């Protein structure tokens, strides 16, 4: 949510306007919430940013797991055994859960 002095309606005098910008079908859309719902809209925008941070972190964790599970073309030997793989996955899950909680607390 943003508040900018940008509106010049009627008299031509500029006044502050609060708006929410979002992408829809590749285009930026502006929504001007009424004063009554601005608090709710701000909270939803914060929730959205938190969710994006958690999803980005989850993607990072998934990439780490894939790197650990994918043998390097230069490496010799067999892939991880099932018990070792299960331990790696559990460690990553625990780390991801702890870091996601920290992200939500920090926001």
DSSP file (Angstrom, degrees, kcal/mol; ACC not computed):
  #  RESIDUE AA STRUCTURE BP1 BP2  ACC     N-H-->O    O-->H-N    N-H-->O    O-->H-N    TCO  KAPPA ALPHA  PHI   PSI    X-CA   Y-CA   Z-CA
    1    1 A X              0   0    0      0, 0.0     2,-0.3     0, 0.0    19,-0.2   0.000 360.0 360.0 360.0 141.3    0.0    0.0    0.0
    2    2 A X  E     -A   19   0A   0     17,-2.8    17,-3.0     2,-0.0     2,-0.5  -0.964 360.0-155.2-132.9 148.0    1.2    3.5   -0.9
    3    3 A X  E     +A   18   0A   0     -2,-0.3     2,-0.3    15,-0.3    15,-0.2  -0.992  26.1 165.6-123.2 123.4    0.1    7.0   -0.1
    4    4 A X  E     -A   17   0A   0     13,-2.3    13,-2.7    -2,-0.5     2,-1.3  -0.954  44.4-118.9-134.5 152.0    1.1    9.7   -2.5
    5    5 A X  E    S+A   16   0A   0     -2,-0.3    11,-0.2    11,-0.3     9,-0.1  -0.780  73.4 116.2 -87.6  96.4    0.1   13.2   -3.2
    6    6 A X  E     +     0   0A   0     -2,-1.3     2,-0.3     9,-1.1    -1,-0.2   0.541  34.0 101.5-139.8 -18.6   -1.1   12.6   -6.7
    7    7 A X  E     +A   15   0A   0      8,-1.4     8,-1.6    -3,-0.4     2,-0.2  -0.573  32.9 175.1 -82.5 137.2   -4.8   13.3   -7.1
    8    8 A X  E     +A   14   0A   0     -2,-0.3     2,-0.3     6,-0.2     6,-0.2  -0.629  21.1 165.4-134.9  74.3   -6.0   16.5   -8.6
    9    9 A X    >   -     0   0    0      4,-0.5     2,-1.2    -2,-0.2     3,-0.6  -0.702  56.9 -25.3 -96.7 142.7   -9.7   16.0   -8.8
   10   10 A X  T 3  S+     0   0    0     -2,-0.3    -2,-0.0     1,-0.3    -1,-0.0  -0.405 137.7  37.1  66.7 -93.2  -12.2   18.7   -9.4
   11   11 A X  T 3  S-     0   0    0     -2,-1.2    -1,-0.3     1,-0.1     3,-0.1   0.623 106.5-117.8 -71.1 -12.5  -10.6   21.9   -8.2
   12   12 A X    <   +     0   0    0     -3,-0.6     2,-0.3     1,-0.3    -2,-0.1   0.410  69.4 137.9  88.2  -2.8   -7.2   20.8   -9.5
   13   13 A X        -     0   0    0     -4,-0.4    -4,-0.5     1,-0.1    -1,-0.3  -0.581  53.9-125.1 -76.5 137.5   -5.7   20.8   -6.0
   14   14 A X  E     +A    8   0A   0     -2,-0.3     2,-0.3    -6,-0.2    -6,-0.2  -0.616  34.5 172.9 -83.8 142.8   -3.5   17.9   -5.2
   15   15 A X  E     -A    7   0A   0     -8,-1.6    -8,-1.4    -2,-0.3    -9,-1.1  -0.966  37.8 -85.0-144.0 159.1   -4.3   15.7   -2.2
   16   16 A X  E     -A    5   0A   0     -2,-0.3     2,-0.4   -11,-0.2   -11,-0.3  -0.339  40.5-172.3 -67.0 144.6   -3.0   12.4   -0.8
   17   17 A X  E     -A    4   0A   0    -13,-2.7   -13,-2.3    -2,-0.0     2,-0.5  -0.999  14.9-143.7-136.3 136.0   -4.4    9.2   -2.1
   18   18 A X  E     +A    3   0A   0     -2,-0.4     2,-0.3   -15,-0.2   -15,-0.3  -0.854  29.8 169.5 -99.5 131.4   -3.8    5.7   -0.7
   19   19 A X  E     -A    2   0A   0    -17,-3.0   -17,-2.8    -2,-0.5     2,-0.5  -0.953  30.8-140.1-141.3 159.7   -3.6    3.0   -3.3
   20   20 A X  E     -B   31   0B   0     11,-2.8    11,-2.6    -2,-0.3     2,-0.4  -0.985  20.4-155.9-118.0 125.5   -2.7   -0.7   -3.7
   21   21 A X  E     +B   30   0B   0     -2,-0.5     2,-0.3     9,-0.2     9,-0.2  -0.852  20.4 162.4-105.4 142.0   -0.8   -1.7   -6.8
   22   22 A X  E     -B   29   0B   0      7,-2.2     7,-3.6    -2,-0.4     2,-0.4  -0.985  37.0-112.3-151.4 157.5   -0.9   -5.2   -8.2
   23   23 A X  E     +B   28   0B   0     -2,-0.3     2,-0.4     5,-0.2     5,-0.2  -0.779  33.3 173.8 -93.9 136.5   -0.2   -7.0  -11.4
   24   24 A X  E >  S-B   27   0B   0      3,-2.9     3,-1.8    -2,-0.4    -2,-0.0  -0.942  71.8 -15.1-144.9 119.2   -3.1   -8.6  -13.2
   25   25 A X  T 3  S-     0   0    0     -2,-0.4     3,-0.1     1,-0.3    -1,-0.0   0.870 128.8 -53.7  54.2  39.8   -2.7  -10.2  -16.6
   26   26 A X  T 3  S+     0   0    0      1,-0.2     2,-0.4     0, 0.0    -1,-0.3   0.464 119.3 104.2  79.3   0.7    0.7   -8.5  -17.0
   27   27 A X  E <  S-B   24   0B   0     -3,-1.8    -3,-2.9     0, 0.0     2,-0.5  -0.891  73.2-117.6-117.2 147.1   -0.6   -5.0  -16.3
   28   28 A X  E     -B   23   0B   0     -2,-0.4     2,-0.4    -5,-0.2    -5,-0.2  -0.698  31.8-166.3 -82.3 128.3   -0.3   -2.9  -13.2
   29   29 A X  E     -B   22   0B   0     -7,-3.6    -7,-2.2    -2,-0.5     2,-0.5  -0.915   8.2-148.8-114.6 141.9   -3.6   -2.2  -11.6
   30   30 A X  E     -B   21   0B   0     -2,-0.4     2,-0.5    -9,-0.2    -9,-0.2  -0.933   8.9-167.0-110.9 133.7   -4.3    0.4   -8.9
   31   31 A X  E     -B   20   0B   0    -11,-2.6   -11,-2.8    -2,-0.5     2,-0.8  -0.981   8.6-155.8-119.5 130.3   -7.0    0.0   -6.3
   32   32 A X        -     0   0    0     -2,-0.5   -13,-0.2   -13,-0.2     2,-0.1  -0.822  17.1-157.6-107.0  91.3   -8.0    2.9   -4.2
   33   33 A X        -     0   0    0     -2,-0.8   -15,-0.2   -15,-0.1     5,-0.1  -0.370  21.5-109.4 -71.0 147.6   -9.5    1.4   -0.9
   34   34 A X    >>  -     0   0    0      1,-0.1     3,-1.1    -2,-0.1     4,-0.8  -0.278  32.3-104.1 -68.8 162.3  -11.8    3.6    1.1
   35   35 A X  G >4 S+     0   0    0      1,-0.3     3,-0.5     2,-0.2     4,-0.5   0.823 118.7  62.1 -57.6 -33.1  -10.6    4.9    4.5
   36   36 A X  G 34 S+     0   0    0      1,-0.2    -1,-0.3     2,-0.1     4,-0.2   0.804 112.6  33.4 -66.1 -29.9  -12.7    2.2    6.3
   37   37 A X  G <> S+     0   0    0     -3,-1.1     4,-2.7     1,-0.1    -1,-0.2   0.379  88.3  97.8-109.6   3.6  -10.9   -0.7    4.7
   38   38 A X  H <X S+     0   0    0     -4,-0.8     4,-2.6    -3,-0.5     5,-0.2   0.887  83.8  52.1 -61.3 -39.1   -7.3    0.7    4.5
   39   39 A X  H  > S+     0   0    0     -4,-0.5     4,-2.1     2,-0.2    -1,-0.2   0.928 112.5  45.2 -61.5 -45.2   -6.2   -0.9    7.7
   40   40 A X  H  > S+     0   0    0     -4,-0.2     4,-2.5     1,-0.2    -2,-0.2   0.912 112.5  51.3 -64.0 -43.0   -7.4   -4.3    6.5
   41   41 A X  H  X S+     0   0    0     -4,-2.7     4,-2.2     1,-0.2    -2,-0.2   0.892 108.7  51.6 -63.4 -39.4   -5.9   -3.8    3.1
   42   42 A X  H  X S+     0   0    0     -4,-2.6     4,-2.3     2,-0.2    -1,-0.2   0.920 110.1  49.0 -62.4 -43.2   -2.5   -2.9    4.7
   43   43 A X  H  X S+     0   0    0     -4,-2.1     4,-2.7     1,-0.2    -2,-0.2   0.914 110.6  50.2 -63.9 -42.3   -2.6   -6.1    6.8
   44   44 A X  H  X S+     0   0    0     -4,-2.5     4,-2.3     2,-0.2    -1,-0.2   0.888 109.5  51.3 -62.9 -38.4   -3.4   -8.2    3.7
   45   45 A X  H  X S+     0   0    0     -4,-2.2     4,-2.2     2,-0.2    -2,-0.2   0.908 111.0  48.1 -65.3 -41.1   -0.5   -6.5    1.9
   46   46 A X  H  X S+     0   0    0     -4,-2.3     4,-2.4     2,-0.2    -2,-0.2   0.925 111.3  50.6 -62.8 -44.2    1.8   -7.4    4.8
   47   47 A X  H  X S+     0   0    0     -4,-2.7     4,-2.6     1,-0.2    -2,-0.2   0.903 109.2  51.9 -59.1 -41.4    0.5  -11.0    4.9
   48   48 A X  H  X S+     0   0    0     -4,-2.3     4,-2.4     2,-0.2    -1,-0.2   0.918 109.6  48.2 -62.7 -44.7    1.2  -11.2    1.1
   49   49 A X  H  X S+     0   0    0     -4,-2.2     4,-2.1     2,-0.2    -1,-0.2   0.902 112.0  50.0 -63.5 -40.5    4.8  -10.0    1.5
   50   50 A X  H  X S+     0   0    0     -4,-2.4     4,-2.4     2,-0.2    -2,-0.2   0.921 110.2  50.3 -62.5 -44.0    5.3  -12.5    4.4
   51   51 A X  H  X S+     0   0    0     -4,-2.6     4,-2.8     1,-0.2    -2,-0.2   0.910 109.4  50.7 -61.6 -42.8    3.9  -15.3    2.3
   52   52 A X  H  X S+     0   0    0     -4,-2.4     4,-2.5     2,-0.2    -1,-0.2   0.897 109.9  50.7 -62.4 -39.4    6.2  -14.5   -0.6
   53   53 A X  H  X S+     0   0    0     -4,-2.1     4,-2.2     2,-0.2    -2,-0.2   0.916 111.8  47.0 -63.9 -43.0    9.2  -14.5    1.7
   54   54 A X  H  X S+     0   0    0     -4,-2.4     4,-2.6     2,-0.2    -2,-0.2   0.915 112.7  49.5 -65.4 -42.6    8.2  -17.9    3.1
   55   55 A X  H  X S+     0   0    0     -4,-2.8     4,-2.3     2,-0.2    -2,-0.2   0.897 110.5  50.2 -64.0 -39.9    7.7  -19.3   -0.5
   56   56 A X  H  X S+     0   0    0     -4,-2.5     4,-2.0     2,-0.2    -1,-0.2   0.914 111.9  48.2 -63.5 -41.7   11.0  -17.9   -1.6
   57   57 A X  H  X S+     0   0    0     -4,-2.2     4,-2.5     2,-0.2    -2,-0.2   0.916 110.0  51.5 -65.1 -42.3   12.7  -19.5    1.4
   58   58 A X  H  X S+     0   0    0     -4,-2.6     4,-2.6     1,-0.2    -1,-0.2   0.896 108.8  51.5 -61.1 -40.3   10.9  -22.8    0.7
   59   59 A X  H  X S+     0   0    0     -4,-2.3     4,-2.4     2,-0.2    -1,-0.2   0.899 108.9  51.2 -62.6 -40.0   12.1  -22.7   -2.9
   60   60 A X  H  X S+     0   0    0     -4,-2.0     4,-2.3     2,-0.2    -2,-0.2   0.921 110.3  48.6 -63.1 -43.7   15.7  -22.1   -1.7
   61   61 A X  H  X S+     0   0    0     -4,-2.5     4,-2.5     1,-0.2    -2,-0.2   0.918 110.3  51.7 -62.3 -43.7   15.4  -25.1    0.6
   62   62 A X  H  X S+     0   0    0     -4,-2.6     4,-2.6     1,-0.2    -1,-0.2   0.903 108.8  50.6 -61.1 -40.7   14.1  -27.3   -2.2
   63   63 A X  H  X S+     0   0    0     -4,-2.4     4,-2.4     2,-0.2    -1,-0.2   0.914 109.7  51.2 -62.8 -41.2   17.0  -26.2   -4.4
   64   64 A X  H  X S+     0   0    0     -4,-2.3     4,-2.0     2,-0.2    -2,-0.2   0.923 110.7  48.1 -60.5 -44.2   19.4  -27.2   -1.6
   65   65 A X  H  X S+     0   0    0     -4,-2.5     4,-2.1     1,-0.2    -2,-0.2   0.931 111.2  50.2 -62.7 -45.2   17.8  -30.6   -1.3
   66   66 A X  H  X S+     0   0    0     -4,-2.6     4,-1.8     1,-0.2    -1,-0.2   0.895 108.8  52.3 -61.7 -39.2   17.9  -31.2   -5.0
   67   67 A X  H  < S+     0   0    0     -4,-2.4    -1,-0.2     1,-0.2    -2,-0.2   0.902 111.5  47.1 -62.3 -39.2   21.6  -30.3   -5.1
   68   68 A X  H  < S+     0   0    0     -4,-2.0    -2,-0.2     1,-0.2    -1,-0.2   0.828 116.0  44.5 -70.9 -31.3   22.2  -32.8   -2.3
   69   69 A X  H  < S+     0   0    0     -4,-2.1     2,-0.7    -5,-0.2    -1,-0.2   0.697  99.6  77.5 -86.7 -19.7   20.2  -35.5   -4.0
   70   70 A X  S  < S-     0   0    0     -4,-1.8    -1,-0.1    -5,-0.2     2,-0.1  -0.812  81.0-133.9 -96.5 115.0   21.7  -34.9   -7.5
   71   71 A X        -     0   0    0     -2,-0.7     2,-0.1     1,-0.1    -2,-0.1  -0.385  24.9-109.8 -66.7 143.3   25.1  -36.4   -7.9
   72   72 A X    >   -     0   0    0      1,-0.1     3,-1.1     4,-0.1    -1,-0.1  -0.441  21.4-123.6 -67.4 144.0   27.6  -34.2   -9.6
   73   73 A X  T 3  S+     0   0    0      1,-0.3    -1,-0.1    -2,-0.1    -2,-0.1   0.771 114.8  49.8 -61.5 -22.6   28.6  -35.3  -13.1
   74   74 A X  T 3  S+     0   0    0      2,-0.1    -1,-0.3     0, 0.0     2,-0.2   0.634  92.5  96.6 -88.6 -14.8   32.2  -35.4  -11.8
   75   75 A X    <   -     0   0    0     -3,-1.1     2,-0.3     1,-0.0    -4,-0.0  -0.477  61.1-151.2 -79.2 145.5   31.4  -37.4   -8.7
   76   76 A X        +     0   0    0     -2,-0.2     2,-0.2     2,-0.0    -4,-0.1  -0.850  49.9  54.0-111.6 151.6   31.9  -41.1   -8.6
   77   77 A X  S    S-     0   0    0     -2,-0.3     2,-0.2    -6,-0.0    -6,-0.0  -0.648  84.4 -49.9 120.7-177.5   30.0  -43.5   -6.5
   78   78 A X        -     0   0    0     -2,-0.2     3,-0.1     1,-0.1    -2,-0.0  -0.527  57.6 -97.5 -94.2 159.8   26.4  -44.5   -5.8
   79   79 A X        -     0   0    0     -2,-0.2    -1,-0.1     1,-0.2    -9,-0.1  -0.167  60.5 -68.3 -66.2 170.0   23.5  -42.2   -5.0
   80   80 A X        -     0   0    0    -11,-0.2    -1,-0.2   -12,-0.2     2,-0.1  -0.246  53.1-115.3 -60.0 144.7   22.5  -41.7   -1.3
   81   81 A X     >  -     0   0    0     -3,-0.1     4,-2.7     1,-0.1     5,-0.2  -0.386  30.1-105.0 -75.0 162.0   21.0  -44.7    0.4
   82   82 A X  H  > S+     0   0    0      1,-0.2     4,-2.6     2,-0.2     5,-0.2   0.900 119.0  49.0 -58.5 -45.5   17.4  -44.4    1.6
   83   83 A X  H  > S+     0   0    0      2,-0.2     4,-2.0     1,-0.2    -1,-0.2   0.912 113.7  46.5 -63.1 -39.7   18.2  -44.0    5.3
   84   84 A X  H  > S+     0   0    0      2,-0.2     4,-2.3     1,-0.2    -2,-0.2   0.920 112.7  50.7 -66.1 -42.3   20.7  -41.2    4.6
   85   85 A X  H  X S+     0   0    0     -4,-2.7     4,-2.6     1,-0.2    -2,-0.2   0.910 108.5  51.4 -60.6 -44.0   18.3  -39.6    2.2
   86   86 A X  H  X S+     0   0    0     -4,-2.6     4,-2.3     1,-0.2    -1,-0.2   0.895 109.7  50.3 -61.6 -40.6   15.5  -39.6    4.9
   87   87 A X  H  X S+     0   0    0     -4,-2.0     4,-2.4     2,-0.2    -2,-0.2   0.918 110.6  49.1 -63.5 -43.5   17.9  -38.0    7.4
   88   88 A X  H  X S+     0   0    0     -4,-2.3     4,-2.3     1,-0.2    -2,-0.2   0.931 111.9  48.5 -61.6 -46.3   18.8  -35.2    4.9
   89   89 A X  H  X S+     0   0    0     -4,-2.6     4,-2.5     1,-0.2    -1,-0.2   0.908 111.7  49.4 -62.0 -42.4   15.2  -34.6    4.2
   90   90 A X  H  X S+     0   0    0     -4,-2.3     4,-2.4     2,-0.2    -1,-0.2   0.903 110.6  50.1 -65.0 -41.2   14.3  -34.4    7.9
   91   91 A X  H  X S+     0   0    0     -4,-2.4     4,-2.3     1,-0.2    -1,-0.2   0.910 112.2  47.7 -62.4 -42.1   17.1  -32.0    8.6
   92   92 A X  H  X S+     0   0    0     -4,-2.3     4,-2.8     2,-0.2    -2,-0.2   0.910 110.8  51.1 -66.7 -42.1   16.1  -29.8    5.8
   93   93 A X  H  X S+     0   0    0     -4,-2.5     4,-2.6     2,-0.2    -2,-0.2   0.929 111.1  48.0 -59.8 -45.6   12.4  -29.8    6.9
   94   94 A X  H  X S+     0   0    0     -4,-2.4     4,-2.3     1,-0.2    -2,-0.2   0.923 113.6  47.2 -62.8 -43.8   13.4  -28.9   10.4
   95   95 A X  H  X S+     0   0    0     -4,-2.3     4,-2.5     1,-0.2    -2,-0.2   0.913 112.6  49.6 -63.9 -42.4   15.6  -26.1    9.2
   96   96 A X  H  X S+     0   0    0     -4,-2.8     4,-2.6     2,-0.2    -2,-0.2   0.907 110.8  49.7 -64.2 -41.7   12.9  -24.8    6.9
   97   97 A X  H  X S+     0   0    0     -4,-2.6     4,-2.1    -5,-0.2    -1,-0.2   0.928 112.8  46.8 -63.4 -44.6   10.3  -24.8    9.6
   98   98 A X  H  X S+     0   0    0     -4,-2.3     4,-1.8     1,-0.2    -2,-0.2   0.913 114.9  45.9 -64.4 -42.5   12.5  -22.9   12.0
   99   99 A X  H  X S+     0   0    0     -4,-2.5     4,-2.1     2,-0.2    -2,-0.2   0.861 110.3  53.4 -71.5 -34.9   13.5  -20.3    9.4
  100  100 A X  H  X S+     0   0    0     -4,-2.6     4,-2.2     2,-0.2    -1,-0.2   0.908 109.0  49.8 -64.8 -40.8    9.9  -19.8    8.2
  101  101 A X  H  X S+     0   0    0     -4,-2.1     4,-2.4     1,-0.2    -2,-0.2   0.900 109.8  51.4 -62.9 -39.9    8.8  -19.1   11.8
  102  102 A X  H  X S+     0   0    0     -4,-1.8     4,-2.1     2,-0.2    -2,-0.2   0.888 108.7  51.1 -65.0 -38.6   11.7  -16.6   12.2
  103  103 A X  H  X S+     0   0    0     -4,-2.1     4,-1.3     2,-0.2    -2,-0.2   0.929 111.7  46.8 -62.9 -45.6   10.6  -14.8    9.0
  104  104 A X  H  < S+     0   0    0     -4,-2.2    -2,-0.2     1,-0.2    -1,-0.2   0.892 112.8  49.3 -65.8 -40.0    7.0  -14.6   10.2
  105  105 A X  H  < S+     0   0    0     -4,-2.4    -1,-0.2     1,-0.2    -2,-0.2   0.885 110.3  51.4 -65.8 -37.3    8.1  -13.3   13.6
  106  106 A X  H  <        0   0    0     -4,-2.1    -1,-0.2     1,-0.2    -2,-0.2   0.764 360.0 360.0 -72.0 -25.2   10.4  -10.7   12.1
  107  107 A X     <        0   0    0     -4,-1.3    -1,-0.2    -3,-0.2    -2,-0.2   0.481 360.0 360.0 -80.6 360.0    7.7   -9.3    9.8
